[in-house]
Amino acid sequence: MSEIKLFIDDREVSVPEGSTILDAARIAGSYVPSLCHHPDLKPIGSCKLCIVSVEGMDQYPTACNTPAAEGMVVHTCTEELQEMRRNTLEMLLALTNHPTSCLFCERKDQCTDLRECMRKFPVTVGCKYCPNDGQCELQEVVQFVGLERIRYQTSFRGLPVLREPFFDRDYNLCIMCSRCVRMCDEVRGQSILFNNPNFHRNHWIGPESLQEADCKFCAACVDVCPTGALFVRSEKWIRPDSTVVTICPYCGVGCSLTLKIFENKILSVTPSREGVVNRGQACVKGHFGLEEIVHHPDRITTPLIKRNGQFEPASWDEALELVVQRLTQIKEKYGPDALGALSSSRCTNEENYLMQKLARAAFGTNNVDNCARVCHAPSVTGLAACFGSGAATNSFDQIEDADVLFIIGSNATEAHPVVSLKIIKAARKGAKIIVADPRKIELVDWASVWLDQKPGTSIALLNGMMNVILREGLEDREFMERRTIGFEELQKTVEEYPPERASQITGVAAEAIIEAARIYARADKAMIIYGLGMTEHTTGTANVMSLGNLAMLTGNVGRRSTGIMPLRGQNNVQGACDMGALPNVYVGYQPVTDPAIRSKFEEAWGAVLPTDPGQTSTEMMERNPGKEIRGLYILGEDPAHTEPDINRVRSTLQSLDFLVVQELFPTETTRYADVILPAASFAECDGTFTNGERRIQRVRKAIPALCGQENWQTICRISQMMGYPMSYSHPSEIMDEIASLAPMFAGVRFDRLDDGGLQWPIPSIDHPGTETMHADNFSCGLGRFNSVEHRPPAEGTDAEYPLILTTGRRREHYNSGSMTRRSKGIMWVWPEETVEISPADARELGIEDGEMVSVRSRRGEVKTRARVTDKSSRGVVFMSFHYQDVLTNLLTNAALDPQAKTPEYKACAVRVEKIKG
């Protein structure tokens, strides 16, 4: 982009073409007041405070929406400008009845001499009614322009303060800048807030209750408020004494958050505007689901040992001695493969690396896995089969510039809200959206085509689309001939799936399949975004390979704003896999069966390593004769809540000779532990997370570990006591070791991650990271087409179980809910589980909205309330798995994908019955 030069207050500055005068002034370091403007919003120039003087212009333009021009000479702070600003600000305060009583003044309604108080209290001046003292943009403008008195009569509005679940709305302090309204509409795409025409007659902006208006409580409106009209309650009247920028511990988007600390406690959390992923945006969990949880009284802060069926506190030394004694006894009696370790997708890369090193070098087994097994393992195997690398091909930011977005099996607005903002932005820029999902998710409202397929029929749907593409000559022959192999076999397969047959299998109209195929194939830049709706099937790997087929067939891979984007579920599920917390690979996906690679690790670690791949987590949860796991170390996972067919998991956990669980809170799994070790939260650790776009980012310690030591230190102590030395002084040393052993991370150092992180592969210390993969060549050389056939779900419906249950996430909650269910605000917004059922099915079953019902499968039963909604298609019901009192996974099927060993959460047969009486 070309640049232009201009002068701001006698300083020459260069700015990109298309910048405004306000942009240039900020680069030049000149403060220009602008109460209605925000960098994320379209400039409207309504407050008139950003007026400037431009030589050669007769009028005074507003800087926020006047383009900067080559050679322009601008003055931002002449006395004439300041006088006009004082008059404007005086009128603004009078017209909006903004209270002006000083915090230290006894005058009850108004103060006519603000300057007098400012001289007395130059730092802490604030409105009597305002909690935003010292950070209020309005105060800053008053001081900057030198407003000393208000000549007009004002009166206090006396509006009630509206208390929402997380923040207050005090419109007595509102100056009608409309930032909140525009943020809700322009950036978040919700339009829940609105300018109330009756505001000046003692009304407020937007609905009286945001919760009743289906507000998502992202708090973007709060973050842009220039006064204290919208204010987070946890920060009212208390100022932080420090701030730390770190990464959100919830989903795999990897949002940067600013933790505000007061006396070693998290006071509040706000999204960081410098975050390269989220750019100042967050979801309700990231914004409000952390500070209360980190300091919750349920936190496990001391080791617990089960004695006579009861957990009793113990010292770290006593607990670790017992852990090491019992694990060593099992190893000596039954062999190292009787031990297993489940690492955590919630923990840092460094902690995951140490967990797999502990299993291999200290336990002597490759029985190590993480929760990717039950979510995105098919992404690793499926994408690797197509491209040679099992990760996202492109970056989140590229979503905004795509011509077409094909979203399949991903409810992004609920599971990955910040990514959904990029999807909405793309749609507003003209991108066409294709949504394939059995539920009427929110993104259907933005879609050109909705493919409402039955659960478990994605392969037929994709083969049908490819049939249309080949039949109409829409494929990219040049790309396929130059960069792929295996097309002929694929062609034979998809010829058997004309849209009419695909329609019979999927339930999607043939015309919709044809339209979707044409939209996708004709786009210059088409990107596929998918989630667990594709992977959590017995055909999960085949589903992902089918997506790879579609991308290669049309040449939509290896370029910006194309490719395939798997939206990862947990904050570091990508990193846990990258670090080798898998039974078949070391860090960097280096096979444990390769003698040369194994020899490299044996030399580096000074240990003899096992030669055969270990058991997956789903296999460890089975009582396999001859392969029983007898001792298990679980770090930060809750399989007794999150694995399918929970009764099976309970039986396995009860049968173990010894179970040690390291956790933040009591969970379903800790009930079965012999020893519970306390864990440190994300706010108590240094290290890195890797998000869903392969971006390695710094996690920074904000407060001391409440349990006395960080997780990596606990792992090292166990290893040392088992006779294998592990000694590090800081997690940065662990990352240095990782970089020395994995070529794809060779260029990673902590000091290189401070400015937004790096996307792997990073093969050298001077490499900038890889934003778009497979640009010239696929990781495997030539991309491979993989011919796959439709297979129905492992379990079908019948007269006894006539409905299909599919599962997923709620926006407000996360995984097993052990964290989010401990937030009072989140539980206020979404307090209980429901089963979503279509109006047609509800009528047929005689079920009313809100009634208690029984949901039963061939494996178990739960009781919950019915939510009658058109989000569910006929024949399909939906539940999440976040609640301990409604354990949805008592119902789900443990049938596995034969390649990735991932269970089929997304399709099992159930019946729903009203509970009479």
RABEL-V771157 format. One record per backbone hydrogen bond with DSSP energy under -1.0 kcal/mol. CO is the residue of the C=O (numbers start at 0). NH is the residue of the N-H. E is the energy in kcal/mol with one decimal. If there is no record, write none. Layout:
# RABEL-V771157
co=[CO,CO]
nh=[NH,NH]
e=[E,E]
This chain:
# RABEL-V771157
co=[1,3,4,5,6,7,10,12,14,15,18,19,20,21,22,23,24,37,49,52,53,60,62,65,68,71,72,73,74,77,78,79,80,81,82,83,84,85,86,87,88,89,90,91,92,100,101,113,114,115,116,125,126,131,135,136,137,138,139,140,141,141,161,165,166,167,168,169,177,178,179,180,181,182,182,183,183,193,195,197,198,208,209,210,218,219,225,225,228,230,231,232,234,241,243,245,249,251,254,255,256,257,258,259,259,260,260,264,267,269,271,271,274,277,282,283,284,289,290,292,295,302,303,304,306,309,311,314,315,316,317,318,319,320,321,322,323,324,325,326,327,328,329,330,334,335,337,337,339,340,341,344,347,348,349,350,351,352,353,354,355,356,357,357,358,358,365,366,368,369,370,371,371,375,376,377,378,379,380,381,382,383,385,386,392,395,397,398,402,403,404,405,406,407,408,409,410,410,411,415,416,418,419,420,421,422,423,424,425,426,431,432,432,433,434,435,438,440,441,442,443,448,450,450,453,456,457,458,459,460,461,462,463,464,465,466,467,468,474,475,476,477,478,479,482,484,485,486,487,488,489,490,492,493,497,498,499,500,501,502,505,508,509,510,511,512,513,514,515,516,517,524,524,526,527,528,529,530,531,534,535,536,538,539,540,541,542,543,544,545,546,547,548,549,550,552,554,555,558,562,563,564,567,569,571,572,573,574,575,576,577,579,582,583,585,589,593,594,595,596,597,598,599,600,601,601,615,616,618,621,623,629,629,630,631,632,633,637,637,638,644,644,645,646,647,648,649,650,657,658,658,659,660,661,662,663,668,669,673,674,675,676,680,681,682,682,686,687,688,690,693,694,695,696,698,704,709,710,711,712,713,714,715,716,717,718,719,729,730,731,732,733,734,735,736,737,741,742,743,744,748,749,757,758,761,763,777,780,782,800,802,803,804,805,813,816,818,819,822,823,824,825,834,835,836,837,838,839,840,841,847,850,851,852,853,854,855,859,861,863,864,865,866,868,870,872,874,876,877,878,885,886,887,888,894,896,901,902,907,909,910,912]
nh=[16,14,70,12,73,10,7,5,3,18,67,23,24,25,26,27,29,40,62,74,56,51,21,20,71,6,54,8,52,81,82,83,84,85,86,87,88,89,90,91,92,93,94,95,97,127,104,117,118,119,120,102,129,134,139,140,141,142,143,144,145,146,168,232,163,230,161,172,181,182,183,184,185,186,187,189,190,205,198,200,202,212,214,213,222,223,136,137,169,167,234,235,237,260,258,256,570,691,247,271,245,269,243,266,267,240,241,261,259,257,274,279,278,280,286,287,288,293,294,295,298,313,675,311,309,306,304,318,319,320,321,322,323,324,325,326,327,328,329,330,331,332,333,334,337,338,629,630,632,368,634,571,351,352,353,354,355,356,357,358,359,360,361,362,363,364,367,340,342,372,373,374,376,379,380,381,382,383,384,385,386,387,783,779,772,398,400,401,431,526,433,528,435,530,532,411,413,414,415,419,420,422,423,424,425,426,427,428,430,429,404,447,448,406,450,408,440,443,444,445,446,434,436,452,456,460,461,462,463,464,465,466,467,468,469,470,471,473,476,479,480,481,482,483,782,784,489,490,491,492,493,494,495,496,501,502,503,504,505,506,453,512,513,514,515,516,517,518,519,520,521,402,403,405,564,407,566,533,535,536,905,539,542,543,544,545,546,547,548,549,550,551,552,553,555,475,556,562,561,527,392,529,251,572,575,576,577,578,580,579,587,581,613,591,588,585,597,598,599,600,601,602,603,604,605,606,619,620,621,623,626,656,657,339,659,341,661,640,641,642,647,648,649,650,651,652,653,654,631,673,674,633,676,635,678,299,671,672,305,660,303,662,683,684,701,702,698,348,696,693,759,690,757,688,686,707,713,714,715,716,717,718,719,720,721,723,722,732,734,735,736,737,738,739,740,741,744,745,761,747,751,752,695,769,746,766,780,777,484,797,909,876,907,878,816,820,821,822,826,827,828,829,866,877,868,841,842,843,844,846,850,865,914,863,912,861,910,856,854,852,834,849,836,871,439,875,803,805,835,807,887,889,890,645,903,900,896,904,804,802,855,853]
e=[-2.9,-2.4,-3.3,-2.9,-3.0,-1.6,-3.0,-2.1,-2.7,-1.8,-2.8,-2.1,-2.6,-2.2,-1.9,-2.2,-2.7,-2.2,-2.1,-3.1,-2.4,-2.0,-2.2,-2.3,-2.0,-3.3,-2.4,-3.0,-2.8,-2.3,-2.3,-2.1,-2.5,-2.5,-2.2,-2.4,-3.1,-2.5,-2.2,-2.4,-2.6,-1.8,-3.3,-2.1,-1.6,-3.4,-1.7,-2.0,-1.9,-1.3,-3.1,-2.0,-1.5,-2.3,-1.8,-2.2,-2.5,-2.4,-2.4,-2.7,-1.0,-1.7,-2.7,-1.7,-2.5,-1.9,-2.5,-1.9,-2.5,-2.8,-2.2,-1.5,-3.4,-1.3,-2.2,-2.9,-1.0,-1.7,-2.0,-2.0,-1.6,-1.0,-2.5,-1.5,-2.2,-1.1,-1.6,-1.2,-3.5,-2.6,-1.1,-1.4,-1.1,-3.0,-3.4,-2.9,-1.9,-3.3,-2.7,-2.4,-2.7,-2.0,-2.1,-3.5,-1.0,-2.7,-1.5,-2.9,-2.7,-3.7,-1.2,-1.9,-2.3,-1.3,-2.3,-2.5,-2.3,-3.0,-1.2,-1.7,-2.1,-2.2,-2.9,-2.6,-1.8,-3.6,-2.6,-2.4,-2.8,-2.3,-1.8,-2.4,-2.7,-2.3,-2.5,-2.4,-2.3,-2.1,-2.1,-2.2,-2.5,-2.1,-2.9,-1.6,-1.8,-1.9,-2.9,-2.0,-2.1,-1.7,-2.8,-2.2,-2.2,-2.7,-2.0,-2.0,-2.1,-2.0,-2.8,-2.3,-2.1,-3.1,-1.6,-2.6,-1.2,-2.5,-2.3,-2.2,-3.1,-2.0,-1.4,-1.4,-2.2,-1.5,-2.3,-2.8,-2.2,-1.4,-1.7,-1.2,-3.5,-1.1,-2.5,-1.4,-3.2,-1.9,-1.1,-1.5,-2.6,-2.4,-2.8,-2.7,-2.9,-1.0,-2.4,-1.2,-1.4,-2.8,-2.1,-1.9,-1.2,-1.7,-2.6,-2.3,-2.1,-2.3,-2.3,-1.3,-2.6,-1.3,-2.4,-3.0,-1.4,-3.2,-3.4,-2.3,-1.8,-1.8,-1.7,-1.4,-1.1,-2.5,-1.3,-1.8,-1.2,-1.8,-2.8,-2.9,-2.1,-2.0,-2.5,-2.1,-1.8,-2.2,-2.4,-2.5,-2.2,-3.0,-1.0,-2.2,-2.8,-1.7,-2.5,-1.9,-2.8,-2.7,-1.4,-2.8,-1.8,-1.6,-2.6,-1.5,-1.7,-1.9,-2.5,-2.2,-1.6,-1.8,-2.7,-2.6,-2.1,-1.7,-2.3,-2.4,-2.6,-2.2,-2.2,-2.5,-2.5,-2.6,-2.1,-2.4,-1.8,-2.9,-3.2,-2.4,-3.0,-2.0,-2.3,-2.1,-1.9,-1.8,-3.0,-2.1,-2.4,-2.1,-1.5,-2.1,-2.3,-2.0,-2.3,-2.4,-2.5,-1.2,-2.6,-2.6,-1.1,-1.7,-1.3,-2.5,-2.2,-2.0,-1.6,-1.5,-2.7,-1.4,-2.6,-2.5,-2.0,-1.9,-3.4,-2.1,-2.2,-2.2,-1.2,-3.4,-2.8,-2.4,-1.7,-2.0,-2.5,-2.2,-2.1,-2.9,-1.7,-1.1,-2.5,-1.4,-1.6,-1.5,-2.1,-1.5,-2.0,-1.9,-2.5,-2.6,-2.9,-2.3,-2.3,-1.9,-1.5,-1.1,-3.1,-1.9,-1.8,-2.8,-2.4,-1.3,-2.0,-3.2,-1.6,-2.8,-2.6,-2.8,-1.6,-3.1,-1.8,-1.3,-2.6,-2.3,-2.6,-1.9,-1.9,-1.0,-2.8,-1.9,-3.0,-2.8,-3.1,-1.8,-2.1,-2.3,-1.4,-2.0,-2.0,-1.6,-1.5,-2.3,-2.1,-2.1,-2.2,-2.3,-2.8,-2.4,-1.4,-2.3,-1.4,-1.8,-2.1,-1.9,-1.7,-2.2,-2.7,-1.5,-1.0,-2.0,-2.1,-1.3,-3.1,-2.1,-1.7,-1.8,-3.7,-2.9,-3.1,-1.6,-2.3,-1.8,-2.4,-1.5,-2.8,-2.8,-1.4,-1.5,-2.7,-2.2,-1.9,-1.7,-2.4,-1.6,-1.8,-3.0,-2.8,-1.7,-2.4,-2.6,-2.5,-2.0,-1.9,-2.7,-2.0,-2.5,-2.2,-2.1,-2.4,-2.2,-2.1,-2.8,-3.0,-3.5,-2.6,-3.0,-2.4,-1.1,-2.9,-2.1,-2.6,-2.5,-2.7,-1.3,-1.6,-2.3,-2.2,-1.8,-1.3,-2.1,-2.2,-1.2,-3.5,-2.4,-2.4,-3.1]
